[in-house]
Amino acid sequence: MAILLLVCWGIYYDFTRTKIPPGFQQPLKLRFLHVCIVVLFTLGKTLEVLHLCRQVTFIRFLIRLKKSKIHPGVSARDFFFDGIPVRVYYPKSPWSGRRKGFVFYHGGAGMIGSIHYYEDITSKLAKESEAVVVVVGYRLSPEHPFPAQWEDCLTATVHFMKHAEDHGVDSSQIVIGGDSAGGNFATVITQELLRRPDLPKIRAHALIYPGLQALDFNLPSYQQNASIPILFQESVVFYGLKFLLKDSALTNDIMKGCHVPDELRQKFEKWLSLDNIPERFKRRGYKRCPLGQFKPEVHDQVPNLLHATFSSLFVEDDTLRRFPETFIVSCEYDVLRDDSLLYKKRLEDNGVKVSWFHAEQGFHGIINICYMNFIRFPAGMEILEKTAAFVRDL
């Protein structure tokens, strides 16, 4: 009876909260996926209310149950890079000389995700890119507060850069990247590496639907995809606050932009201008929404949100123009889509070479279900193939 009630709740929640545009080609499959997620998260929340288990712990437990499979074309070894756990995938295909390296930071809002959960994805990237892929098992929030996540990624990356030859990698041919939060970490780590003249320069970025700004949550993509699974507009702010160990009661004010001081609104206006987003991305159900009135008490609780180590879109020009060649993936039905479009424009304006792939049928988190046969979405596999091709062809 309890399971039946949970399923009924999941179906009710999905059909009352989810709005999938006519252009999306597999709505029933996406709804089924969303109902499953709602049921599991609701069960986790119930356990938390009963003081039996935290919701995030329950979700991590479920993730560990996934039977990930390593691609037969690669081998894998586990290491600790300066105390940080990593898994390194080595392609088995013949190769003359040293290979490229690809350091991958997984997504999961800095609170979930693991090396094991991403094994299907990262081993395929190693096989298709013919690069040695390093996946970093960084510490997670809330047990380890921000910025422990990207600091762990930085530590592991620096170790790998210094010892690349031990893994058959050319230290001048190292790419860093990741999906979602992991993509954000990659942009922050590059800022840090630019301060390290003792290290080789990063060869390139590969960013899969990254979150790159926490100023305006009413950009066209946020409005158009506000109720499209698996990442709702409100969820971005809610889980961002959870990640930072801040009060989720701030969600509404931050969604309105009340955390942004007037001087920062003026400073960042040119980078967030709608003129930087191609017209075709503003046609589907968008209405301009100005930021709400500034509330100092809100800003004081989340001062890191607009810093470049959290919102990489706001890196200064003199730093950004030193960034490496970049590959960016955006998804049409993703609230974070416009973060990628705005970042792409900023990079190009500063002379950085950018390759861009836009998944017309993509949504946030789509690569994580590439190997779930009964709800597979082709766009997810296409994103992985395009990412691997970028690394391989550098």
C-alpha positions as CSV (number, residue, x, y, z in Angstrom):
1,M,0.0,0.0,0.0
2,A,2.9,2.4,0.9
3,I,4.5,1.7,-2.5
4,L,1.3,2.3,-4.3
5,L,0.8,5.6,-2.5
6,L,4.3,6.7,-3.4
7,V,3.8,5.8,-7.1
8,C,0.4,7.7,-7.1
9,W,2.1,10.7,-5.5
10,G,4.9,10.6,-8.1
11,I,2.4,10.5,-11.0
12,Y,0.3,13.3,-9.4
13,Y,3.4,15.4,-8.8
14,D,4.7,14.9,-12.3
15,F,1.4,15.8,-14.1
16,T,0.7,18.8,-11.9
17,R,4.3,20.3,-11.9
18,T,5.8,19.2,-15.2
19,K,5.3,21.1,-18.4
20,I,6.9,19.5,-21.5
21,P,6.9,21.6,-24.7
22,P,5.4,20.1,-27.9
23,G,8.9,20.1,-29.5
24,F,10.2,17.4,-27.2
25,Q,10.0,14.1,-28.9
26,Q,9.8,11.6,-26.1
27,P,7.6,13.1,-23.4
28,L,6.2,9.9,-21.9
29,K,9.6,8.4,-21.5
30,L,10.8,11.6,-19.7
31,R,7.7,11.6,-17.5
32,F,8.3,8.0,-16.5
33,L,11.9,8.9,-15.6
34,H,10.7,11.8,-13.6
35,V,8.1,9.8,-11.7
36,C,10.7,7.3,-10.7
37,I,13.0,10.2,-9.4
38,V,10.1,11.8,-7.5
39,V,9.2,8.5,-5.8
40,L,12.8,7.9,-4.7
41,F,13.4,11.4,-3.5
42,T,10.1,11.4,-1.6
43,L,11.0,8.1,0.0
44,G,14.3,9.6,1.0
45,K,12.6,12.7,2.5
46,T,10.2,10.5,4.4
47,L,13.1,8.6,6.0
48,E,14.7,11.9,6.9
49,V,11.5,13.2,8.6
50,L,11.3,9.9,10.5
51,H,15.0,10.5,11.6
52,L,16.0,7.1,10.1
53,C,18.3,8.4,7.3
54,R,19.1,11.6,5.6
55,Q,17.7,12.0,2.1
56,V,21.1,12.6,0.6
57,T,22.4,9.5,2.2
58,F,19.5,7.4,0.9
59,I,20.0,8.8,-2.7
60,R,23.8,8.0,-2.5
61,F,22.9,4.4,-1.3
62,L,20.7,4.0,-4.4
63,I,23.4,5.3,-6.6
64,R,25.8,2.7,-5.3
65,L,23.4,0.0,-6.3
66,K,23.9,0.9,-10.0
67,K,25.7,-1.8,-11.9
68,S,28.1,0.2,-13.9
69,K,30.2,-1.5,-16.5
70,I,33.6,-0.6,-17.7
71,H,33.9,-0.4,-21.5
72,P,35.8,-3.5,-22.8
73,G,38.1,-1.3,-24.8
74,V,39.8,0.1,-21.7
75,S,41.4,-1.0,-18.4
76,A,41.1,0.8,-15.1
77,R,43.2,1.4,-12.0
78,D,42.5,3.1,-8.7
79,F,45.0,5.6,-7.2
80,F,45.2,8.3,-4.6
81,F,46.6,11.6,-6.0
82,D,47.9,13.5,-3.0
83,G,45.2,11.8,-0.9
84,I,42.4,12.3,-3.4
85,P,40.8,9.0,-4.7
86,V,40.8,8.8,-8.5
87,R,40.2,6.1,-11.1
88,V,42.3,6.1,-14.3
89,Y,41.1,4.6,-17.5
90,Y,43.7,3.5,-20.1
91,P,42.6,2.7,-23.7
92,K,43.8,-0.7,-24.9
93,S,44.0,0.5,-28.6
94,P,47.5,0.8,-30.1
95,W,49.0,4.3,-29.8
96,S,52.5,5.6,-30.7
97,G,54.0,8.0,-28.2
98,R,52.2,9.5,-25.3
99,R,48.5,10.0,-25.2
100,K,46.3,12.9,-24.3
101,G,44.9,13.1,-20.8
102,F,41.4,14.0,-19.8
103,V,40.6,14.9,-16.2
104,F,36.9,14.5,-15.6
105,Y,34.9,16.0,-12.7
106,H,31.5,14.4,-12.2
107,G,28.2,16.2,-11.7
108,G,25.7,15.8,-8.9
109,A,25.3,19.3,-7.4
110,G,28.4,18.6,-5.3
111,M,26.3,16.3,-3.1
112,I,25.9,13.1,-5.0
113,G,27.6,11.2,-7.8
114,S,30.7,9.0,-7.6
115,I,33.5,7.4,-9.6
116,H,31.6,4.2,-9.7
117,Y,28.3,5.8,-10.8
118,Y,30.0,7.5,-13.8
119,E,32.0,4.4,-14.9
120,D,29.8,3.7,-18.0
121,I,30.2,7.3,-19.1
122,T,33.9,7.9,-18.3
123,S,35.1,4.5,-19.6
124,K,33.3,5.2,-22.9
125,L,35.0,8.6,-23.1
126,A,38.4,7.0,-22.7
127,K,37.6,4.4,-25.4
128,E,36.2,6.9,-27.9
129,S,38.7,9.7,-27.2
130,E,41.7,7.4,-27.1
131,A,42.9,9.5,-24.1
132,V,43.8,8.5,-20.6
133,V,40.8,9.6,-18.5
134,V,41.2,10.5,-14.8
135,V,38.0,10.6,-12.8
136,V,38.2,12.5,-9.5
137,G,36.3,11.2,-6.4
138,Y,36.1,14.5,-4.6
139,R,34.5,15.0,-1.2
140,L,30.8,15.8,-1.1
141,S,28.6,18.3,0.7
142,P,27.1,18.6,3.3
143,E,29.7,16.6,5.2
144,H,32.5,18.6,3.5
145,P,31.5,22.3,2.9
146,F,32.2,24.3,-0.3
147,P,34.9,24.8,-1.6
148,A,36.2,21.4,-0.6
149,Q,34.8,19.9,-3.9
150,W,36.8,21.9,-6.4
151,E,39.8,22.1,-4.1
152,D,40.0,18.3,-4.2
153,C,39.6,18.4,-8.0
154,L,42.5,20.9,-8.1
155,T,44.7,18.9,-5.9
156,A,44.2,15.7,-8.0
157,T,44.7,17.7,-11.3
158,V,47.9,19.2,-10.2
159,H,49.3,15.8,-9.1
160,F,48.3,14.3,-12.5
161,M,50.0,17.2,-14.4
162,K,53.2,16.7,-12.5
163,H,53.2,12.9,-13.0
164,A,51.5,12.6,-16.4
165,E,54.4,10.7,-17.9
166,D,53.9,7.9,-15.3
167,H,50.5,7.3,-16.9
168,G,51.8,7.5,-20.5
169,V,50.4,11.1,-21.0
170,D,51.9,14.1,-22.6
171,S,51.7,16.8,-19.9
172,S,51.1,19.5,-22.6
173,Q,48.0,17.7,-23.8
174,I,45.8,17.5,-20.8
175,V,42.1,18.4,-21.0
176,I,39.9,19.1,-18.0
177,G,36.2,19.1,-17.9
178,G,33.0,17.6,-16.5
179,D,29.2,17.7,-16.5
180,S,26.9,20.1,-14.6
181,A,28.7,21.0,-11.3
182,G,31.8,19.3,-12.6
183,G,31.9,21.6,-15.6
184,N,31.7,24.5,-13.2
185,F,34.7,23.1,-11.2
186,A,36.7,22.9,-14.4
187,T,36.3,26.6,-15.1
188,V,37.3,27.4,-11.5
189,I,40.3,25.1,-11.5
190,T,41.5,26.8,-14.7
191,Q,41.5,30.2,-12.9
192,E,43.7,28.6,-10.2
193,L,46.1,26.9,-12.6
194,L,46.7,30.3,-14.4
195,R,48.4,31.3,-11.2
196,R,50.8,28.4,-11.4
197,P,53.6,29.1,-13.9
198,D,55.4,26.0,-12.6
199,L,52.8,23.8,-14.3
200,P,52.1,23.1,-18.0
201,K,49.2,25.0,-19.6
202,I,45.9,23.1,-19.8
203,R,45.3,22.1,-23.4
204,A,41.5,22.5,-23.4
205,H,38.2,22.5,-21.6
206,A,35.3,20.2,-22.2
207,L,32.1,21.4,-20.4
208,I,28.9,19.5,-20.5
209,Y,25.8,21.7,-19.6
210,P,27.7,23.5,-16.8
211,G,26.2,25.9,-14.3
212,L,28.2,29.1,-14.6
213,Q,26.3,32.0,-12.9
214,A,24.1,32.5,-9.9
215,L,22.8,36.1,-10.6
216,D,19.9,35.8,-13.0
217,F,17.6,32.8,-12.7
218,N,15.0,34.3,-15.1
219,L,17.0,34.0,-18.3
220,P,15.1,32.6,-21.3
221,S,16.2,29.1,-20.6
222,Y,15.1,29.3,-17.0
223,Q,11.6,30.4,-18.0
224,Q,11.2,28.2,-21.0
225,N,12.4,25.0,-19.1
226,A,11.2,26.0,-15.6
227,S,9.1,22.8,-15.3
228,I,11.0,20.3,-17.4
229,P,12.6,17.3,-15.7
230,I,15.0,16.5,-14.3
231,L,16.1,20.0,-13.1
232,F,13.4,22.5,-12.4
233,Q,14.1,26.3,-12.2
234,E,13.4,26.4,-8.5
235,S,15.5,23.2,-7.9
236,V,18.7,25.0,-9.1
237,V,18.5,27.5,-6.3
238,F,17.2,25.1,-3.7
239,Y,20.0,22.6,-4.2
240,G,22.5,25.3,-4.7
241,L,21.7,26.5,-1.2
242,K,21.8,23.0,0.2
243,F,25.2,22.5,-1.4
244,L,26.4,25.7,0.3
245,L,24.8,24.7,3.6
246,K,22.6,27.8,3.5
247,D,18.9,28.2,4.5
248,S,16.6,27.0,1.7
249,A,14.1,29.6,2.8
250,L,16.2,32.1,0.8
251,T,15.2,30.3,-2.4
252,N,12.4,32.7,-3.4
253,D,14.4,35.9,-2.8
254,I,17.4,34.5,-4.8
255,M,15.2,33.5,-7.7
256,K,14.1,37.1,-7.9
257,G,17.7,38.4,-7.8
258,C,17.3,40.1,-4.4
259,H,20.8,39.0,-3.4
260,V,22.5,41.1,-6.1
261,P,23.9,44.5,-5.1
262,D,23.2,47.4,-7.4
263,E,26.9,47.9,-8.3
264,L,27.2,44.2,-9.3
265,R,24.1,44.5,-11.4
266,Q,25.7,47.3,-13.4
267,K,29.1,45.5,-13.6
268,F,27.7,42.2,-14.9
269,E,24.9,43.6,-17.0
270,K,27.0,43.6,-20.2
271,W,27.8,39.9,-19.7
272,L,24.2,38.9,-19.0
273,S,22.7,41.0,-21.7
274,L,20.0,39.3,-23.8
275,D,21.8,40.6,-26.9
276,N,24.4,37.9,-26.2
277,I,21.8,35.1,-26.6
278,P,20.9,34.3,-30.2
279,E,17.3,35.2,-31.2
280,R,16.2,31.7,-31.8
281,F,16.6,30.9,-28.1
282,K,14.3,33.7,-27.0
283,R,11.2,32.8,-29.1
284,R,9.7,30.0,-27.0
285,G,7.7,31.4,-24.1
286,Y,10.0,34.1,-22.8
287,K,9.0,37.3,-21.0
288,R,11.6,39.7,-19.7
289,C,11.7,39.7,-15.9
290,P,13.8,42.4,-14.1
291,L,15.6,41.6,-11.0
292,G,13.9,42.2,-7.7
293,Q,14.8,44.9,-5.2
294,F,18.2,44.3,-3.5
295,K,18.0,43.0,0.0
296,P,21.4,43.3,1.9
297,E,20.3,40.7,4.5
298,V,20.0,38.1,1.7
299,H,23.3,39.0,0.0
300,D,25.1,38.8,3.4
301,Q,24.0,35.1,3.8
302,V,25.3,34.1,0.3
303,P,28.3,36.3,-0.5
304,N,30.0,33.5,-2.5
305,L,27.3,33.2,-5.1
306,L,28.6,35.9,-7.3
307,H,32.3,35.3,-6.8
308,A,34.2,33.9,-9.8
309,T,35.0,30.7,-7.9
310,F,31.2,30.0,-8.0
311,S,29.9,32.0,-10.9
312,S,32.7,31.6,-13.5
313,L,30.8,33.6,-16.1
314,F,32.0,36.7,-14.1
315,V,35.7,36.1,-14.5
316,E,37.5,39.3,-15.5
317,D,38.5,39.7,-19.2
318,D,42.2,39.8,-18.5
319,T,41.9,36.3,-17.0
320,L,39.4,34.9,-19.4
321,R,41.5,35.7,-22.5
322,R,44.2,33.4,-21.1
323,F,41.7,30.4,-21.0
324,P,42.4,27.4,-23.2
325,E,40.4,26.2,-26.2
326,T,36.9,25.2,-25.0
327,F,34.2,22.7,-26.0
328,I,30.8,23.5,-24.7
329,V,27.6,21.3,-24.7
330,S,24.2,22.9,-24.2
331,C,20.8,21.3,-24.2
332,E,17.7,22.9,-25.6
333,Y,15.4,21.7,-22.7
334,D,17.8,22.6,-19.8
335,V,17.4,25.5,-17.5
336,L,21.2,26.0,-17.6
337,R,21.3,26.3,-21.4
338,D,21.8,30.1,-21.4
339,D,24.7,29.8,-19.0
340,S,26.5,28.0,-21.7
341,L,25.5,30.4,-24.5
342,L,26.6,33.5,-22.4
343,Y,29.9,31.8,-21.5
344,K,30.5,30.9,-25.1
345,K,30.0,34.5,-26.2
346,R,32.3,35.8,-23.4
347,L,35.1,33.4,-24.4
348,E,34.8,34.2,-28.1
349,D,34.8,38.0,-27.3
350,N,38.1,37.4,-25.5
351,G,39.7,35.5,-28.4
352,V,39.3,32.0,-27.0
353,K,38.6,29.3,-29.6
354,V,35.2,27.6,-28.9
355,S,33.6,24.5,-30.3
356,W,29.9,24.2,-29.5
357,F,27.5,21.3,-29.6
358,H,23.8,22.0,-29.0
359,A,21.6,19.0,-28.3
360,E,18.2,19.9,-29.7
361,Q,16.5,17.0,-27.8
362,G,18.8,17.2,-24.7
363,F,17.9,18.0,-21.1
364,H,19.9,18.3,-17.9
365,G,21.5,15.1,-16.7
366,I,20.8,13.2,-20.0
367,I,24.2,11.6,-20.2
368,N,23.6,9.7,-16.9
369,I,20.9,7.6,-18.5
370,C,22.7,6.7,-21.6
371,Y,22.9,3.0,-20.6
372,M,19.4,2.6,-19.1
373,N,18.0,0.7,-22.1
374,F,14.4,1.0,-21.2
375,I,14.5,4.9,-21.0
376,R,17.5,5.7,-23.2
377,F,17.6,9.0,-25.0
378,P,19.8,9.1,-28.1
379,A,20.9,12.7,-27.4
380,G,22.8,11.6,-24.4
381,M,25.0,9.2,-26.3
382,E,25.5,11.8,-29.0
383,I,26.8,14.3,-26.4
384,L,29.4,11.7,-25.2
385,E,30.5,11.0,-28.8
386,K,30.9,14.7,-29.6
387,T,32.9,15.2,-26.4
388,A,35.2,12.3,-27.1
389,A,35.7,13.4,-30.7
390,F,36.7,16.9,-29.5
391,V,39.4,15.5,-27.2
392,R,40.6,12.9,-29.8
393,D,40.9,15.5,-32.6
394,L,42.7,18.2,-30.6
